Amino acid sequence: MVFMFDIVGAPILDKTALVGGCLKLALHVDGVRLAREVEALPESVWGTNAGRIGVQRKAEAVFLRGHAPAEGDKPIADRDVLPLLRYVRSLITEVIPAPVQRCVLARLPGGASIAPHIDMAPYFSKTVRIHMPVSTHDQVWMVAAGLVYQMRVGEVWALNNSDAHAVWNAHPARARTHLICDFLTTPALLELLSRGDRDRGRIVDPVLRHFDLEHG
């Protein structure tokens, strides 16, 4: 059984080689269907950070699989909300060609930032972090490995969470919601990563200054 803090027997991944900072996969999801399904969730499932602490506490979260690391080294299994999300289940079990591990919906309020950080537990060094935007806009900025990225609804991205990464939702009122899941590697997933577009990152000075990041 897989636990939160480590995955015994799984290899440590060189995410700089596999992903760079962020890498756009050659996949497309039905963004309208995804958004409608998530919007149909009862509002009662939201309203907390679901046990996430530190820099992550600013985002509301709903765990679909697994738990926040602060809740301890618990087994990774489906949570009660996942059966309500048939399309999400198909995305994480059929579209991404690899075994899914932790999975969370994260909603970052307008004006909020998640400061630069590195996900340190051995679990994170052995899984590939995938982002699928549910709702977003042009004032959301992802920073990874010193470059700035924008992820659009309908796209699928891999994020190098073993390097410093951060998010800024610069709009004062509009939230940003992402489906964020971790996967074990398989030959099919590695092949998908090898075909991804890793040239989407750029220097955006106001964003980097917001996080007090230096660049050459």
N, C-alpha and C positions, 0 to 999 in steps of 0.2 A: 504494500500500500504506500502511496506517495504522501509525504507530509510537507508542511509548509516550509520548514527551514532547510530541508535538504532532500535530494532525490538520489538515494543510494544507487550507485552503479551507473548513473548517467554521466556523460563526459562534460567537462568544463568547456564552454564555447568561446572561441575568439570572435567576439561580436564586432570588433573593429574590422576584421576581415570579412565577416559575413554580412554586416549591415552598414558599417560606417557610422554615421550619426543617425539618420533616418533613411529608410529605403521604401519607395513606393512599389508595391507589388503589381504584377500584371493580372490583377483581378478587379472585378467590379461587382458591387452589391446593389440591390434595389434600395436606394436611400429613402424613397417615399414609404415603402413597405416597412422598412426598419424603423423609421421615425414614428409612423402610426402605431406600430406595435408597442414601442416603448412609451409613447404618450398615453396609451390605453391602460398602462399600469395604474392601480389605485394610488392616489397621492400619499396614502398612509405608508407605503413602502419607502418613501423618501423622508427627508427631514433630519437625517443624522449622517455622520461621517462613517457609520458602520464599523466603528472601532479603530479606524485609521488615525494615527497620531502624527506628530511632527509636521513637516511641510504639507502632508496630504490632508490635514484636518480641515483645510479651507473648502474642500470639495465635498458635496453630498455624495453618498455612495450606496449602491445596492449590490450586494454580492450574489452572483448567480451560481458560482462554484467556489468552494473554499471560504477562507476567512482572512481577515486582516492579520498581519504578522503579530500585532500587539495582543491578539487573543490567544497566542500560544501556538505550539507546534501541533496543530490539529490536522486530521486527515483531510484531503481534498476530495470533496464530493459535491453532488448537485445540491443546491439550496431550494427552498420552497417556491421561490419566484420563477425559477427557470421553466417549469411546465406551462407558465402563462405566456411564454415567448417562443412560439413554434418556429418562427423564421430565424430568430437568434440561435435557437438550438441547431437548426440546419446549417447556419453559417459556421458555427464553431465545431460541428461534428462532421460536416460533409465538404464544405467549401475549402477550409484550410486542411491540407492533407497531412495531418499529424494529430497525436493524442492531445486533447485539451486538458489544461491543468486549472489554475485559478482563473476566474472570469468575473469582471465587475463592471457595472455601469457607473460612471463618474460624471457628476454634473458640477461644473465650476461656475459660480455666480459671476455676473458682470462686475468688472473692476477688480477681480481677484487674481492673485498670482500664486503659483506653486514654485517655491524658490529652488535654485539649482541643488541637486542631490544625486547620489548614486545608490542604487538598490544593492545592498551588500550581502544579504544572506546567501549561502551556497545555492539555494533553490534558484535565485535569480541568475546566477552565472551558468546555469544548466538549461535554461528555458529561453525561448524566443518570444519577445513581447510584441503583440499585434494590436494595433489601434484601428477601429472602424468608427469614423465620425457618425454620430446620430443626428446631432444638430450643432451647427457652427456658423461662423460668419467671417468677414474679412479682417476683423480686428482680433483674431485669436492667433497667437504665435507660439510655436513649439521651438525650443532651443535644445539642441543635442550636439555634443562634441564640438561646441563653439560655433555652430552654424544655426541659422534660423529657417524654419520650415512652416508651411501652411498646408493643412490637411483638409480636403473637401469631402462633403457628403457623397457617398457612393464609392469612395476610394478605400483601399486597404493598405496599411503601412506597417512596416517593422520598425521598432525603436530600439536603439542601443541603450538599454537602461543600466548597463554596466559602466557607462561613461556618464559624466555630469549632464543632466537634462532638467528642463524647467518648462513651465507654461505660463503665459500671460494672456488673460482675457481682458483686453483693453476697452471693450465696450462697457459703458457705465451700467447698463441694464440687462443686456441679453446674455443668457447663460450659454455655456458650451457643454454638450454631453457627448461622451465617447464610450463605446464598448471596448473594453481593454481586457485582453486574454493572453495567457501564457501557454506555450506549446512546447512539447518535447520535439527534438529534431527527428526527421525521417529523411530518407533519400529524396522523396518527393518535395518536402518542404525546403531542403537544401537546394534543390534544383530551381524551385520557385524563387528563392532568395538570389540565386546566381543570375537570374534574368531580370531582377528588379532594377528600378531607376534610382540610383543613389546620387544623382546630380541635381537635386532639387534644392539643396541647401544654399544659403547666401548670407552675406553680411548685411544686417539691417541695424545700423548704428543706434537708433532710438530704443530698439528692443534689447540690444546688448547692454546699453547704458542703464536701462531699467533694472537689469540684474547685476550691474557693476561688473560685467565681464570684460576682460581684456582680449584683444585680438591683434594679430600681426598685420 
